[in-house]
Amino acid sequence: MEKQQSNKKYISSFLLLVTLMTITYCYIFKNCNFEMLGRVIKQARHEYLVVGLILMLVYIVLEGVNFRIIGHSLGHSLSFIKSFCYACIDLYFCGITPSATGGQPVLAYYMTKDGIPISKSSIMILLYTVMYKTVLLLLGIIVSVVHFDFVLQSNLTVVLFTVGIIINIIVIAVCLMCMYSRKVVETIVIKTIEFLGKVHIIKEPETKKEVFYSLLADYHQSAEFVKENPRVLARMFVVTLIQRLAYFAVGYCVYKSFGRTGYGLQDIIALQVVISITVDSLPLPGAVGVSEGMFLLLYTKVYGATIIAPAMLLTRGINFYMMLLLTGIMTMGFHFFKNRPAKVLKGESIE
């Protein structure tokens, strides 16, 4: 029953994603001259777009590298293919679920099926999530200092960027408190659950307590792991920083494909960081609709009215839709491979 409910949730999220995509692009291109749009895209220099596709692939690979780094430290040597598949699973389900919350539980499920105990898979996923958020927050702070003029382009951008920064700080702070201030967090959360149970806002408070204690134990184990393996965290930081920069640099490849000048790599990366932070915490699958809207808002001066729509289509096409397609194919392949029936050929199992 629980698995059926989970499947329904992911199917609903995927259908919502498709609906948002349809509404977004019908609205953006409702008055578009598609002949001109096709001509502009064809004129783009394909070698830069290929580099953009490679950077998108690098982004996926480096997430897998992080899983390999943590897995090896925990005594689980992961092959390149398996770590790449784990990254695809995480990115695909994060891409189709609101606020990118769907990847972690599915990834934990597959890691457990591969013989990685839930205690260790929780550490792997938690540390990567915290590092991912930390790097994004760091880049956001740098952009705030160096290129705050990009944020100030509209009141909407200022509000969403500020909210995004605050939420990232809160998420990281809560994770660190769970890891290093266990007693304080335990007291606050348990009393909150008991109160909400008494006023009938939540059902089965005792069950909620059990889930919380399990999560708190995972955070405590992660804290112990960090204390014993500080170099692992340093390596993860470097890999995640490169990963995020590769992702943001896709926008620069599209920019150069149109032969544009005037904005450097650091400028386009800064714009992409602003977009990422403004949409990071919004409860929409893939931040579809908002990401496209923010692109059109922030890149008006960069591209001008003629090229901005094709540029948005190519940038989002590479760093989200192509990535979603690739990770979806890899996820389905991994799922069917893991669940294929055992076959015996010439007396030997292919398992």
N, C-alpha and C positions, 0 to 999 in steps of 0.2 A: 504493500500500500504506500509506504513512504517513498519507494523508488518511483512508483507511478506518479505521485504528487510532484516529485522532483522533475521527472520528465515533462510533465504538463507545464511546470514553471518555466523550463528552458524553451519549450515550444512556444509558449505565450510570449516570452521575451524576444524570440526570433521573429515571430509574427509582428510584434510591436516595432522591431527594428526595420523590417521590410516596409511597414506602413509609414514610418517616419521618413524613410528614404524616398518613398514614392511621393509623399506630400512635399518634402523639401525640394526635390528636383523638379517636380511639376511647377512649384511656385517660382523657383529661381529661373527656370527656362521657359516660363509660360509665354513670354514675348520674344523668345530667342530666335535668331536667324540660324537654323541648324546647318545650313550650307556654309555660312561664314564660320560658324563654330568648328566644323570639320576641317575647313581650309586652314584656320589658325593652328589647330592641333597638328595637322599634317606638316605645317611649316616648322614646327618645333624640332630642334636638333635631337635626334633620337639617341645619340651617344650619351648625352647628359641624362636622358630618361633611363637608360640602361644602368648608369651609375646609381641613380636614385633607387632602382629596383634592387641593386646589389646592396645598397645601404639598408634597405628594408629587410633584406635577408640577414645581413650582419646583426641587425637589431634582434631578430629572433634567435640567431645562433648564440649571441652573447648572453641572453637570458638562460639558455641551456648551459653555457659555460659556468654561470653562477651556481646552478644546481649541481654541476659536477664538482665545483670547488667545495661546497658545503657537504655534499654527499661523501666525497672522499675523506673529509675530516671526521665524518661520523662513522666511517668504516664501510661505506657502500660505494664501491667504484662503479660509476655509471659510464656506459659507452657514449660516444658522441651522438649516435643515432637516437639512443633512448633519451638522453638529456635534451636533444633537439625536439623530440616528440613531446616531452613534458612541457617545454616552452610553448609549443604549438597549442597544446591542450589549454594551458593557462590563458594564453592570449586570445584564443578563439572564444572561450566561454566568458572571459572578461569583456570581449568585444560585443557579445550579444545580450549581455545582462545589464540592468541599470546600475550605475555607479561602479561598474567593473567588479561586481561582488561574486560573480558565478564561477570564476576560474579556480579559486583556492579549494573549495570542497571537492570539485571533480578531480582536481590534480591529486589531492590527498587520497581519494578513492583509488586512483590508478597506481599511485606509489605503494599503497597498501597491498594491492593485488600483485605487485612486483616483489613483495617480501620486505618492503621497508616499513618498519613498525610505525604506527601512527604518532608515537612520541617523537620519532626522528623526522618524519615527513612534516610534522607541525613546525619543528625548528627550521627546516629548510624553507618552508613557505613563509613563515613569519619573518625570518631574517631578510629574505629577499624583498618582501613587501615593505618592510621598514626602510631598507636601503634604497629602494625605488622611490619611496616618498621623500626620503632625506635628500637625495640628489636633485629631485625636482624642486624641492623647497630651496635648496642652495642656489640653483640656477635662477629661481624666481627672485631671490634676494639680490643676486648679482645684477639681474636685469633692472630691478627697482633702483639700483644705484647708478648704473651706467646708461640705461635707456628708458627712464621712467616716462619720457615723452611718448613712447609707444602706448603705454598704459593710459595716458591722459587724452587719447584721441576721442574718447566719448565717456559720458557719465556711466553708461552700462558697463564698459570695460573696467572702469575704476572700481565699481561695485563688485562685479564678478571676480576680478583679480584679487581684491582685498579679501573677499569671502573665501576664495580658493586658498590663499596664503594662510588665513586663520584656521581653516579646517585642517590643512596639512599639519600645521603646528600642533593642533589639538590631538590629531590622530597619532602623531609621533610621540607627543608627551604622554598620552594614555598608554601607549605600548611600553614606553620606558618605565612608567610608574608600575605597570603590571609586572615588569621584569625585575625592578629594583626596589619597589616600595610595596611589597606584597601585602603586608598587614593593613596599611592605610586603604589600599584599593579594596581588599577583602571586606573591611568594615563598612565602607561606603556602599559598595554594591549589594552586599547581603542585606543591610538595613533598607536599602531602596527596594529590593525585591520583596522583602517582607511587607513593607508599607503598601506597595502596589498590589500585593496579594490580598491584603486586608480590605482595601477599597475596591477590590474586584476589577482592577484594570488589567491584570494579567492572570491567566489560569495556571494551575499547577505550579505554584511558586517553588515547591521542593524540587521538582524536576529542573526548573530554571537554575536553582542553586547548584545542582549536580553538574549541569552543563558549564556553569561559571567556574566551579572548582576544577573541572577538567581543563578548561582554557587557561586558568591561572597556573596550573601545573606546567602546561606547555610553555608559558611565558617564563616561568622560573627556570625550566630546563634550558631555554634559550639564553637566559642571562648567565647561567653557569657555563654554557658552551662558549659565549663571548669572552668571559673571563679567562678561560683556558686556551682560547684560540684567537687572540687579538689580530694576528697576521691574516687570518682568514677574512676578517671583517675589512681589513685594509685592501686586500686583493679584490674583494667584492665591490668596494667603493670605486676602485679604478675601473673595473669592468663595467659597472653600472653607469658610471659617468661617460665612458666611451659609447656605451649602448644608447644612452639618451641623446648624446650629441649626433650620433649616426642617424637616429630617427629624425631629429630636427633638421639635419642637413639635407634631407630629401627635398625640403622646400627650396633650398638654394639650387639644387640640381634642376628643378623645374624652372626657376628664375633664369638660370643661365641658358636653358634650352630655348628660351625665347629671345636670346641675344641681348638681354637687358643689362644695363650697367648703372652704376650710381649707388647701389647697395652692396655691401660686402657680405661675406659669409657670416660674420658675427652679427650683422644687422638682421639677416633672415632668421638665424637661429634664435635671436632675441624675440622676434615676432612670433615664432613658433612656440617658444616658452610661454609667452603671454597667453596665446590661445590654449595651450595645454592646461595651464593653471586655471584659467577662467572656466573651463568646461570639466575640470577634473572631478569635481564632487557633485555634479548635477545628476539627478536620478533618471538618466536617459541611456538606453543601450547605445554604446559607441558614441555618445554625445552627438548623435546624428541630428541635424537641424541647427543646433547651436554652434557646432564647429564650423559648418559651412557659413553660417551667418557672421560669426566672428572673423572668418577669413575675408569675406567680402567687405567687412567694416574696416579691418586693420590694413589690408593690402591695397586699398584704393589708390593711395599715393604711389605705391610701388609699381603697380601695373597699368593704372589708368582704366577707363571704362571699357575699352575694346577687348583687352586681353584678360581682365581679371576673372571672368567666368571660366574660360578654358584653363587658366592657371589653377583655379580652385579645383576644377574637375580632375586635373592631372595630379595635383598635390594630394588631395584626399583619395584619389583613385589608387595611388601608389602606397601611401603610408597608412591607409585604413582598409579600403575595399579589396585591393590585391592581397594585402596581408591576411584579411579575414578569409578570403578564398583559399589561399595557400594553407593557412593553419587549419581551416575547416577540413580540407582534403586530407591533410596529415592526421588530424584527429580521428576522422572516420577510418582511415587506413589502420591506424594504431588500434582502434577499438575492435575492428573486425579481425585483425591479426591476433589480438589477445584473446578473443572469444571464439576463434575458429575451432571446429571439432578436431580432436586428435586423429590423425590418419597414420596408418602404418603402411610403409612401402618397403617391400623386400625385407620384412621383419624388423625395420627400424622406424621408430616414430619420428615424425618431422618436428615434434616438439623438442 
